[in-house]
C-alpha cells in the first residue's frame, strides 16, 4: 500500500535522488478534468448524447484508440469521437486564453524545488503536445519542462507504459531514475509498467485499492 502524505512537496522531496520527474497534465498540473468534463457534457448534449461523471471517469488518463473504444461502448459505433474532441479542445482553449486555467495546489512550489535541485522535468499527457505546450506557456510554467510528450506521439495510450517510456528516453534517463506524478488510475498503472516510481495525487476519482497499492505515495 502507498505511503499516505498530505503534502505534495513533502512527497516529492522523498525522491530527491531521482534524475527526472514526469508530470501528467490534466487533473495534475491544471484543474482541467472538471473543465473538460463540463464542456464535453455540453457538446454531447448538443448532439443528443448524455454524459455522466461515471463514464467520464473511465476515460481519465486515456486517449487514442482506447478512448474511442470506451466512448463507443456507451454511445454506439457511430459516436463521433474525433469531432467531439475537437469541439471540446476548442472550448477549453478559449477558456485558457480568456480567464486562464487553474493551476493545482503546490505545483508551482514543486516545479521551483525540482528546478533548484537540477532534476529534469517532462510532461507526458494524453492531450496533444501542441495543446500541452500552449497551456503550459499560457500559465507561465513552460520553462520548467525540458520535454513535452503528447498523446499523438505514441501508439498505445495509458494504461500502457509507452508514453512514460518515451518521456524517459527523451530525457535521457532510465525509468528507475524517474518519478511520475499522476492523478488517474490508468496513469499510475502506466507509470508502474514503465518501471518508474509514482506519486498519486487523486483528482476527480479516488484510486481503487489495487491502483493505490501500486503508487509509492498517495497525496491528499
Backbone as JSON, one array per atom type, in Angstrom:
{
  "sequence": "XXXXXXXXXXXXXXXXXXXXXXXXXXXXXXXXXXXXXXXXXXXXXXXXXXXXXXXXXXXXXXXXXXXXXXXXXXXXXXXXXXXXXXXXXXXXXXXXXXXXXXXXXXXXXXXXXXXXXXXXXXXXXXXXXXXXXXXXXXXXXXXXXXXXXXXXXXXXXXXXXXXXXXXXXXXXXXXXXXXXXXXXXXXXXXXXXXXXXXXXXXXXXXXXXXXXXXXXXXXX",
  "N": [[0.84, -1.2, 0.0], [0.45, 2.28, -0.7], [2.4, 4.92, 0.73], [0.85, 7.3, 2.71], [0.46, 10.76, 2.3], [-0.04, 14.09, 3.15], [0.98, 16.35, 2.03], [2.09, 17.5, -1.02], [4.6, 18.52, -1.88], [6.26, 17.56, 0.14], [6.1, 14.84, -0.36], [7.34, 14.73, -2.87], [9.92, 15.51, -2.2], [10.95, 13.24, -1.09], [11.97, 11.9, -3.17], [14.31, 13.03, -4.04], [16.65, 11.98, -4.92], [16.26, 11.09, -7.45], [16.68, 11.39, -11.02], [14.94, 12.61, -12.76], [11.64, 14.04, -13.17], [8.38, 13.24, -14.11], [5.46, 14.6, -15.3], [1.93, 14.21, -15.38], [-0.67, 16.07, -17.06], [-3.52, 17.09, -17.24], [-5.68, 17.46, -14.58], [-3.62, 17.1, -12.86], [-1.43, 18.99, -13.14], [-3.01, 21.12, -14.01], [-6.34, 22.14, -13.1], [-8.14, 20.81, -14.93], [-9.64, 18.57, -15.6], [-12.25, 18.65, -14.61], [-13.15, 20.82, -16.06], [-12.92, 19.89, -18.72], [-14.76, 17.77, -18.54], [-17.17, 19.13, -18.04], [-17.4, 20.74, -20.36], [-17.41, 18.79, -22.35], [-19.76, 17.46, -21.71], [-21.63, 19.41, -22.35], [-21.21, 19.75, -25.14], [-21.8, 17.16, -26.03], [-24.48, 16.93, -25.28], [-25.61, 18.74, -27.02], [-25.52, 17.26, -29.29], [-27.2, 15.21, -28.79], [-26.42, 13.31, -26.89], [-25.86, 11.93, -23.61], [-23.72, 12.58, -21.05], [-22.23, 11.09, -18.2], [-20.72, 11.45, -14.93], [-19.56, 9.09, -14.08], [-19.05, 7.68, -16.47], [-17.26, 9.47, -17.68], [-15.13, 9.37, -15.86], [-14.09, 6.89, -16.37], [-12.58, 7.34, -18.57], [-10.4, 8.77, -17.78], [-7.11, 9.8, -18.11], [-6.67, 8.39, -20.45], [-6.43, 7.98, -24.07], [-6.61, 8.25, -27.69], [-7.09, 5.16, -29.41], [-8.09, 3.6, -27.31], [-9.67, 5.39, -25.84], [-11.59, 5.91, -27.77], [-12.74, 3.36, -27.98], [-13.9, 3.07, -25.43], [-15.81, 5.17, -25.33], [-17.43, 4.56, -27.56], [-18.45, 2.15, -26.74], [-20.36, 2.89, -24.96], [-21.95, 4.77, -26.33], [-22.41, 3.91, -28.92], [-21.27, 2.69, -32.14], [-21.19, 4.7, -34.04], [-20.57, 6.99, -32.74], [-19.15, 10.19, -32.76], [-16.12, 10.48, -32.04], [-13.66, 11.89, -32.6], [-14.57, 14.36, -33.67], [-16.07, 15.37, -31.54], [-14.03, 15.64, -29.68], [-12.43, 17.62, -30.87], [-14.16, 19.83, -30.77], [-14.48, 20.18, -28.02], [-11.81, 20.66, -27.22], [-11.4, 23.1, -28.5], [-13.15, 24.74, -27.06], [-12.04, 24.57, -24.48], [-9.52, 25.65, -24.95], [-10.29, 28.26, -25.48], [-11.18, 29.05, -22.97], [-8.74, 28.9, -21.63], [-7.35, 30.96, -22.86], [-8.76, 33.2, -22.16], [-10.02, 33.46, -19.38], [-8.13, 31.89, -18.2], [-6.34, 28.93, -17.03], [-6.73, 26.98, -14.07], [-4.15, 26.4, -11.88], [-3.12, 23.53, -10.15], [-2.95, 23.04, -6.56], [0.21, 23.64, -4.99], [1.78, 22.94, -7.2], [3.37, 24.99, -8.54], [5.3, 25.43, -6.49], [6.48, 22.9, -6.31], [7.62, 22.64, -8.86], [9.5, 24.72, -8.82], [11.16, 23.81, -6.76], [12.16, 21.38, -7.85], [13.55, 22.42, -10.03], [15.57, 23.91, -8.76], [16.93, 21.82, -7.62], [18.07, 20.68, -9.77], [16.78, 18.68, -11.12], [15.51, 17.07, -13.89], [12.57, 17.78, -15.86], [9.51, 16.65, -17.32], [6.5, 16.59, -19.31], [4.0, 14.2, -19.69], [1.36, 13.56, -21.39], [-2.0, 12.6, -22.29], [-3.21, 14.41, -23.86], [-2.92, 16.33, -26.89], [0.35, 17.28, -27.94], [0.87, 19.92, -28.86], [-1.22, 21.39, -27.77], [-0.68, 20.97, -25.08], [1.78, 22.36, -24.76], [0.87, 24.92, -25.33], [-0.94, 25.44, -23.23], [0.75, 25.24, -20.98], [2.55, 27.3, -21.53], [0.83, 29.5, -21.55], [0.22, 29.59, -18.88], [2.59, 30.31, -17.81], [4.58, 28.49, -17.07], [5.99, 26.87, -18.73], [8.76, 26.93, -19.07], [9.86, 25.31, -17.14], [9.94, 22.74, -18.03], [11.74, 20.3, -19.73], [11.07, 18.5, -21.7], [8.23, 17.63, -23.72], [5.69, 15.36, -24.05], [3.14, 14.26, -26.0], [-0.17, 12.77, -26.45], [-0.45, 12.02, -29.12], [1.96, 11.12, -29.88], [2.54, 8.53, -29.29], [1.68, 5.07, -29.88], [0.09, 3.44, -28.25], [-2.04, 4.3, -25.59], [-2.12, 5.36, -22.09], [-3.51, 2.82, -20.03], [-1.11, 1.62, -20.84], [2.51, 1.56, -20.92], [3.84, 3.16, -22.78], [3.94, 6.04, -23.19], [5.29, 7.05, -20.97], [7.69, 5.68, -21.12], [8.68, 6.79, -23.46], [8.97, 9.44, -22.64], [10.96, 9.14, -20.68], [13.05, 8.3, -22.34], [13.41, 10.57, -23.98], [14.32, 12.33, -22.08], [16.68, 11.22, -21.54], [17.04, 9.31, -19.57], [16.91, 6.39, -17.45], [13.99, 4.47, -16.63], [13.93, 3.72, -13.89], [15.21, 5.79, -12.68], [13.43, 7.82, -12.6], [10.61, 9.69, -11.39], [7.12, 9.63, -11.43], [4.36, 11.84, -11.54], [1.02, 11.54, -11.02], [-2.57, 11.64, -11.49], [-4.57, 9.87, -12.18], [-5.91, 6.49, -12.19], [-5.26, 4.94, -14.44], [-2.99, 6.25, -15.28], [-1.24, 5.79, -13.14], [-0.98, 3.01, -13.32], [0.25, 2.82, -15.84], [2.68, 4.14, -15.39], [3.91, 2.48, -13.46], [4.14, 0.14, -14.95], [6.03, 1.01, -16.71], [8.23, 1.1, -15.11], [8.8, 3.15, -13.39], [8.97, 5.21, -10.38], [6.1, 6.28, -8.47], [4.01, 8.99, -7.66], [0.86, 9.45, -6.54], [-1.74, 11.7, -7.01], [-4.8, 12.1, -6.37], [-7.67, 13.23, -8.26], [-10.51, 13.8, -9.75], [-11.43, 11.29, -9.11], [-11.04, 8.87, -6.59], [-8.39, 6.54, -6.31], [-8.65, 2.98, -6.95], [-8.23, 0.29, -4.56], [-6.37, -1.46, -5.6], [-4.99, 0.1, -7.53], [-4.05, 2.14, -5.9], [-2.29, 0.75, -4.29], [-0.2, 0.33, -5.99], [1.09, 2.75, -6.2], [3.8, 4.75, -4.89], [3.57, 6.89, -3.17], [0.63, 8.36, -1.85], [-1.12, 11.18, -2.21], [-2.97, 13.62, -0.39]],
  "CA": [[0.0, 0.0, 0.0], [1.21, 3.51, -0.8], [2.56, 5.77, 1.9], [-0.06, 8.44, 2.61], [1.11, 12.04, 2.58], [-0.97, 15.2, 2.92], [1.68, 17.45, 1.38], [2.7, 17.06, -2.28], [6.02, 18.87, -1.9], [6.94, 16.63, 1.04], [6.21, 13.56, -1.07], [8.34, 14.9, -3.93], [11.25, 15.6, -1.6], [11.41, 11.88, -0.81], [12.57, 11.38, -4.4], [15.34, 13.99, -4.44], [17.75, 11.26, -5.54], [15.9, 10.77, -8.83], [17.25, 12.26, -12.04], [13.9, 13.3, -13.52], [10.24, 13.96, -12.74], [7.48, 13.27, -15.26], [4.15, 15.04, -14.86], [0.72, 14.23, -16.18], [-1.1, 17.46, -17.08], [-4.91, 17.34, -16.86], [-6.01, 16.93, -13.27], [-2.41, 17.06, -12.04], [-0.88, 20.35, -13.19], [-4.16, 22.03, -14.11], [-7.66, 21.63, -12.7], [-8.84, 20.81, -16.22], [-10.52, 17.42, -15.81], [-13.62, 19.13, -14.41], [-13.45, 21.71, -17.19], [-13.15, 19.02, -19.88], [-15.99, 17.04, -18.33], [-18.29, 20.07, -18.21], [-17.51, 21.15, -21.77], [-17.8, 17.61, -23.12], [-21.18, 17.21, -21.43], [-22.4, 20.4, -23.12], [-21.09, 19.42, -26.56], [-22.52, 15.91, -26.26], [-25.92, 17.2, -25.18], [-26.0, 19.42, -28.26], [-25.61, 16.23, -30.33], [-28.15, 14.18, -28.37], [-25.83, 12.31, -26.01], [-25.84, 12.33, -22.2], [-22.5, 12.14, -20.38], [-22.27, 11.03, -16.74], [-19.4, 11.51, -14.31], [-19.05, 7.73, -14.03], [-18.48, 7.37, -17.78], [-16.09, 10.32, -17.9], [-14.02, 8.9, -15.02], [-13.48, 5.71, -17.01], [-11.69, 7.81, -19.63], [-9.32, 9.57, -17.21], [-5.74, 9.38, -18.42], [-6.54, 7.62, -21.7], [-6.65, 8.7, -25.31], [-6.46, 7.42, -28.87], [-8.0, 4.05, -29.7], [-8.75, 3.15, -26.09], [-10.73, 6.37, -25.57], [-12.64, 5.65, -28.77], [-13.42, 2.11, -27.62], [-14.73, 3.3, -24.24], [-16.96, 6.02, -25.67], [-18.31, 3.83, -28.49], [-19.12, 1.07, -26.0], [-21.52, 3.5, -24.3], [-22.79, 5.6, -27.2], [-22.58, 3.32, -30.24], [-20.13, 2.73, -33.05], [-21.2, 5.92, -34.85], [-20.27, 8.16, -31.9], [-18.06, 10.94, -33.42], [-15.1, 10.75, -31.03], [-12.71, 12.92, -33.02], [-15.26, 15.64, -33.81], [-16.38, 15.83, -30.18], [-12.78, 16.05, -29.07], [-12.03, 18.9, -31.45], [-15.03, 20.89, -30.27], [-14.16, 20.39, -26.61], [-10.49, 21.29, -27.15], [-11.59, 24.49, -28.91], [-13.79, 25.43, -25.94], [-11.08, 24.65, -23.38], [-8.5, 26.62, -25.36], [-10.88, 29.58, -25.33], [-11.13, 29.34, -21.54], [-7.34, 29.12, -21.28], [-6.9, 32.24, -23.41], [-9.53, 34.31, -21.59], [-9.95, 33.5, -17.91], [-6.95, 31.14, -17.76], [-6.53, 27.64, -16.38], [-6.38, 26.96, -12.64], [-3.04, 25.51, -11.55], [-3.41, 22.77, -8.94], [-2.16, 23.45, -5.39], [1.62, 23.28, -4.77], [2.52, 22.65, -8.43], [4.47, 25.95, -8.74], [6.35, 25.18, -5.5], [7.16, 21.66, -6.69], [8.44, 22.92, -10.05], [10.66, 25.54, -8.4], [12.03, 22.93, -5.99], [12.84, 20.46, -8.77], [14.48, 23.21, -10.82], [16.71, 24.23, -7.9], [17.66, 20.58, -7.37], [18.65, 20.22, -11.02], [16.05, 17.5, -11.57], [14.84, 17.3, -15.17], [11.11, 17.63, -15.82], [8.8, 16.46, -18.58], [5.07, 16.33, -19.24], [3.55, 13.08, -20.5], [-0.09, 13.73, -21.32], [-2.8, 12.06, -23.38], [-3.57, 15.56, -24.69], [-1.99, 16.63, -27.99], [1.52, 18.02, -27.44], [0.77, 21.35, -29.17], [-2.12, 21.97, -26.77], [0.04, 20.95, -23.81], [2.73, 23.48, -24.77], [0.1, 26.16, -25.29], [-1.47, 25.62, -21.87], [1.87, 25.49, -20.06], [3.07, 28.62, -21.86], [-0.16, 30.49, -21.1], [0.28, 29.65, -17.41], [3.9, 30.81, -17.42], [5.4, 27.45, -16.44], [6.59, 26.03, -19.77], [10.22, 26.92, -18.95], [10.3, 24.3, -16.18], [9.91, 21.41, -18.64], [12.71, 20.08, -20.8], [10.45, 17.7, -22.76], [6.77, 17.51, -23.75], [5.24, 14.18, -24.8], [1.68, 14.27, -26.14], [-0.81, 11.51, -26.76], [-0.31, 11.67, -30.53], [3.33, 10.69, -30.13], [2.66, 7.1, -29.0], [0.6, 4.27, -30.47], [-0.8, 2.96, -27.19], [-2.19, 5.27, -24.51], [-2.23, 4.82, -20.75], [-2.57, 2.35, -19.01], [0.15, 1.05, -21.36], [3.63, 2.39, -20.47], [4.54, 3.78, -23.91], [4.15, 7.49, -23.08], [6.32, 7.3, -19.96], [8.96, 5.18, -21.66], [9.16, 7.78, -24.42], [9.41, 10.61, -21.86], [12.27, 8.78, -20.11], [14.02, 8.28, -23.43], [13.68, 11.94, -24.39], [15.08, 12.96, -21.0], [17.96, 10.53, -21.45], [17.1, 8.65, -18.27], [16.28, 5.09, -17.27], [12.76, 4.6, -15.84], [14.2, 3.59, -12.46], [15.71, 7.07, -12.2], [12.39, 8.83, -12.79], [9.39, 9.62, -10.6], [5.96, 10.13, -12.17], [3.27, 12.42, -10.76], [-0.2, 11.2, -11.74], [-3.83, 11.71, -10.74], [-5.52, 8.83, -12.59], [-5.55, 5.09, -12.03], [-4.6, 4.49, -15.66], [-1.66, 6.84, -15.27], [-0.44, 5.05, -12.15], [-0.67, 1.69, -13.9], [1.21, 3.01, -16.94], [3.99, 4.5, -14.82], [4.5, 1.31, -12.84], [4.54, -0.78, -16.03], [7.25, 1.56, -17.3], [9.33, 0.91, -14.18], [9.06, 4.4, -12.67], [8.32, 5.44, -9.1], [4.86, 7.02, -8.72], [3.26, 9.75, -6.66], [-0.53, 9.6, -7.0], [-2.45, 12.85, -6.44], [-6.15, 11.93, -6.92], [-8.42, 14.43, -8.65], [-11.94, 13.54, -9.81], [-11.77, 9.95, -8.61], [-10.07, 8.21, -5.73], [-7.96, 5.29, -6.94], [-9.05, 1.72, -6.34], [-7.2, -0.26, -3.67], [-5.34, -2.06, -6.45], [-4.18, 1.16, -8.11], [-3.38, 2.85, -4.8], [-1.2, -0.1, -3.82], [0.9, 0.44, -6.94], [1.78, 4.02, -6.01], [4.73, 4.84, -3.77], [2.95, 7.86, -2.28], [-0.74, 8.79, -2.17], [-1.2, 12.52, -1.62], [-4.3, 14.22, -0.24]],
  "C": [[0.88, 1.25, 0.0], [1.31, 4.21, 0.55], [1.63, 6.98, 1.71], [0.64, 9.71, 3.06], [0.15, 13.16, 2.23], [-0.35, 16.3, 2.07], [2.42, 16.95, 0.14], [4.19, 17.34, -2.3], [6.82, 17.92, -1.01], [7.12, 15.27, 0.38], [7.3, 13.63, -2.14], [9.75, 14.9, -3.35], [11.82, 14.23, -1.23], [12.09, 11.24, -2.02], [13.65, 12.31, -4.94], [16.53, 13.3, -5.1], [17.48, 10.87, -6.98], [16.5, 11.79, -9.78], [16.19, 13.11, -12.76], [12.52, 13.07, -12.92], [9.36, 14.12, -13.96], [6.06, 13.54, -14.77], [3.06, 14.69, -15.87], [0.29, 15.7, -16.21], [-2.53, 17.66, -16.55], [-5.25, 16.65, -15.55], [-4.83, 16.86, -12.33], [-1.74, 18.42, -11.98], [-2.01, 21.37, -13.18], [-5.44, 21.35, -13.64], [-8.56, 21.61, -13.94], [-9.77, 19.62, -16.42], [-11.98, 17.83, -15.63], [-14.07, 19.99, -15.58], [-13.75, 20.89, -18.44], [-14.48, 18.28, -19.74], [-17.21, 17.92, -18.56], [-18.49, 20.43, -19.68], [-17.93, 19.98, -22.66], [-19.28, 17.31, -22.92], [-22.05, 18.15, -22.24], [-22.4, 20.04, -24.6], [-21.9, 18.16, -26.88], [-24.04, 16.12, -26.21], [-26.43, 17.87, -26.45], [-26.17, 18.42, -29.41], [-26.48, 15.05, -29.9], [-27.6, 13.08, -27.49], [-25.83, 12.85, -24.57], [-24.6, 11.72, -21.52], [-22.73, 12.13, -18.87], [-20.84, 11.1, -16.2], [-18.77, 10.13, -14.29], [-18.38, 7.36, -15.36], [-17.22, 8.18, -18.01], [-14.89, 9.8, -17.1], [-13.36, 7.66, -15.59], [-12.46, 6.13, -18.07], [-10.48, 8.58, -19.09], [-7.96, 8.97, -17.55], [-5.57, 8.64, -19.73], [-6.81, 8.49, -22.91], [-6.6, 7.72, -26.47], [-7.52, 6.34, -29.01], [-8.75, 3.59, -28.46], [-9.89, 4.09, -25.71], [-11.9, 6.13, -26.51], [-13.44, 4.41, -28.41], [-14.36, 2.32, -26.43], [-15.99, 4.07, -24.6], [-17.94, 5.29, -26.6], [-19.04, 2.7, -27.79], [-20.37, 1.6, -25.29], [-22.48, 4.17, -25.28], [-22.93, 5.1, -28.64], [-21.38, 3.54, -31.15], [-20.06, 4.01, -33.9], [-20.94, 7.17, -34.03], [-19.04, 8.88, -32.47], [-16.97, 11.39, -32.44], [-14.2, 11.92, -31.41], [-13.37, 14.3, -33.11], [-15.61, 16.22, -32.44], [-15.12, 16.36, -29.51], [-12.3, 17.4, -29.57], [-12.85, 20.05, -30.91], [-14.72, 21.22, -28.81], [-12.82, 21.1, -26.45], [-10.58, 22.78, -27.52], [-12.18, 25.31, -27.77], [-12.81, 25.61, -24.77], [-9.98, 25.65, -23.7], [-9.01, 28.05, -25.19], [-10.87, 30.01, -23.86], [-9.71, 29.68, -21.12], [-6.87, 30.5, -21.71], [-7.65, 33.44, -22.84], [-9.38, 34.38, -20.08], [-8.74, 32.75, -17.36], [-7.31, 29.84, -17.08], [-6.06, 27.71, -14.93], [-5.27, 25.94, -12.42], [-3.34, 24.83, -10.22], [-2.47, 23.2, -7.8], [-0.76, 22.83, -5.35], [2.41, 22.96, -6.04], [3.63, 23.68, -8.67], [5.63, 25.72, -7.76], [7.16, 23.94, -5.86], [8.09, 21.9, -7.87], [9.67, 23.75, -9.69], [11.66, 24.68, -7.62], [12.84, 22.01, -6.91], [13.88, 21.2, -9.61], [15.74, 23.53, -10.01], [17.58, 23.0, -7.64], [18.34, 20.05, -8.63], [18.02, 18.96, -11.56], [15.29, 17.84, -12.85], [13.34, 17.06, -15.06], [10.54, 17.47, -17.22], [7.32, 16.35, -18.29], [4.78, 15.16, -20.17], [2.03, 13.02, -20.38], [-0.79, 13.1, -22.52], [-3.27, 13.16, -24.32], [-2.51, 15.78, -25.77], [-0.87, 17.55, -27.5], [1.45, 19.52, -27.73], [-0.13, 22.06, -28.18], [-1.44, 22.03, -25.41], [0.99, 22.14, -23.71], [2.0, 24.81, -24.64], [-0.4, 26.45, -23.88], [-0.36, 25.96, -20.88], [2.44, 26.89, -20.27], [2.13, 29.71, -21.36], [-0.12, 30.68, -19.59], [1.64, 30.12, -16.9], [4.8, 29.79, -16.78], [6.08, 26.53, -17.46], [8.09, 25.89, -19.58], [10.74, 25.86, -17.98], [10.44, 22.91, -16.81], [10.87, 21.29, -19.81], [12.1, 19.31, -21.98], [8.93, 17.69, -22.59], [6.42, 16.3, -24.61], [3.72, 14.18, -24.8], [1.14, 12.93, -26.58], [-0.64, 11.06, -28.2], [1.07, 11.09, -30.85], [3.56, 9.2, -29.83], [1.46, 6.36, -29.59], [-0.41, 3.83, -29.43], [-0.83, 3.95, -26.03], [-2.14, 4.58, -23.15], [-3.51, 3.97, -20.7], [-1.33, 1.62, -19.52], [1.28, 2.03, -21.06], [4.3, 3.25, -21.53], [4.9, 5.25, -23.69], [5.22, 7.82, -22.05], [7.68, 6.78, -20.4], [9.55, 6.18, -22.65], [9.67, 9.02, -23.69], [10.78, 10.35, -21.23], [13.36, 8.84, -21.17], [14.4, 9.68, -23.85], [14.5, 12.69, -23.34], [16.46, 12.33, -20.85], [18.15, 9.8, -20.14], [16.45, 7.27, -18.31], [15.02, 5.28, -16.42], [12.99, 4.54, -14.32], [14.7, 4.9, -11.85], [14.69, 8.18, -12.28], [11.21, 8.61, -11.83], [8.27, 10.28, -11.4], [4.93, 10.68, -11.19], [1.99, 12.26, -11.57], [-1.43, 11.36, -10.85], [-4.74, 10.53, -11.04], [-4.99, 7.43, -12.34], [-4.78, 4.58, -13.25], [-3.18, 5.04, -15.75], [-0.72, 6.14, -14.32], [-0.03, 3.7, -12.72], [0.4, 1.8, -15.0], [2.61, 3.29, -16.4], [4.67, 3.3, -14.19], [4.93, 0.28, -13.88], [5.84, -0.32, -16.68], [8.46, 1.35, -16.4], [9.71, 2.16, -13.4], [8.47, 4.35, -11.26], [7.1, 6.33, -9.36], [4.35, 7.72, -7.47], [1.87, 9.96, -7.23], [-1.2, 10.74, -6.25], [-3.87, 12.82, -7.0], [-6.86, 13.24, -7.2], [-9.91, 14.14, -8.62], [-12.34, 12.24, -9.14], [-10.66, 9.41, -7.73], [-9.66, 6.89, -6.37], [-8.5, 4.07, -6.21], [-7.92, 1.24, -5.42], [-6.04, -0.82, -4.48], [-4.41, -1.0, -7.02], [-3.4, 1.91, -7.04], [-2.17, 2.06, -4.29], [0.01, -0.03, -4.74], [1.73, 1.69, -6.69], [2.73, 3.95, -4.83], [4.21, 5.8, -2.71], [1.57, 8.2, -2.78], [-0.97, 10.1, -1.44], [-2.64, 13.0, -1.52], [-5.11, 13.55, 0.84]]
}
